[in-house]
C-alpha cells in the first residue's frame, strides 16, 4: 500500500480517497485500512492548497471517519485551509464555496 501512495501525486491520492469514501470502501468498512492510511499520510505530507484541505475534510466526513477523537485533525485542516485562503485574498470558486457550506453543516452535527 505504501508503494502505491508514493507513486501517486497528492491530488491523485486525494482523488482515490474520495472515490473509496464515496463507494464506502474505506476504513470503517474494514477494507483497505493500510492503503487508506498510506494515501491519507501522503496527501497530508504535502503543502495542501485550500481546496485540497477542504476536500480532505469532506472525504473524512464522507468516509465517516470524523468522531470526537479525530475532530482536532479536521479542525486543523480547516484552519490551515482558511488561513491560506485569507493569505491569497481571492474569491471562493463555486465548488469550494459549496464544499465549505457542506463542511460547516457537518461540523454543526
N, C-alpha and C positions, 0 to 999 in steps of 0.2 A: 504493500500500500504506500509506503513512504517513497518508493521509486516513482510511482505514478505521479504523486503530488509534486515531486521535484522536477519533473519534465514539463509540467503544465505552467502556464503563466498564472499570475494571481487572478486575473479575470476569468480564465478558463476554469480554474479550481472553484471560484465562486459560482460560476455558472453550473458546474457539475453539482455543487452542494445544493443549489436552488432546485435543480431537477430532481435530485434524490429526496429533498424535503417535500416537494410538490407531489411526488409519486409515493410518498410515505415509505421510503426505503432506508431512512436514516436510523440513528441510534435508538430512539425509544421503541423501535420496532424490532430490535435485536439483530439487525443485519448491517453489515459493512461498518461496524464500530471503529475498527482501526483505520480504514480508509477515510471515514468521516473526520476523525481527529487529525489525521495527517493533512487532509485538504484544508481544514479549518486553521491548523497551525501555519500552513503555507500562506494562506490568504492574510492572516494577521501578522506574519513576519515582514510583509512589505509595507511601505508607506501608503496607507489607504487613502484614496480620494474620498471626498464626502459621499459621493454616490455609492462607492464600494462599501463604506462603513454602514450606510443606511441599508444597503441591500443585504449585508451580512446579518444585521439585526432582524430584518424581515425574514431571512432564511431561518434564523434561530427560533423565531416565533412560529413560523410555518411548520418546522420540524418538532414543535412542542418541546423545545429544549430550554425554555426560559422558566425558571422557578425561583424561589426565594434565594437559593444558593448561587445561581448564575446571573441574577439580575444586575449585579455590580458590573459584570462583563458587558452587558448590553448598555448600561448607563455610560460606561467608559467609551464604548464605540460611538454612542450618540453624542457625547460631549466632544469627542475628538472631531467627528464629522461636522458638528455645528461650529466648532472653533475654526476649522478650515474654511467653511462656507463664509463665515464672517470676515476672515482674512482676505479671501478672494473678492469680496464685495461684488458678487454677481447675482443676478436674479435666479430663482429656482426654475428649473425646467418643469414642464407639466408633469412628467413622470416622477421626478424627485419630489415635487410638491405632494402628489398623491401618496407616495411612499411615506413621507413624513406624517401626513394625516393618518395613515393606517397605523404607523408606529405609535403615534400619540394615542389612538384609540386602544391599542394593545397594552400600552403602559398603564392606562387607567384601570384595566381589568386584570 
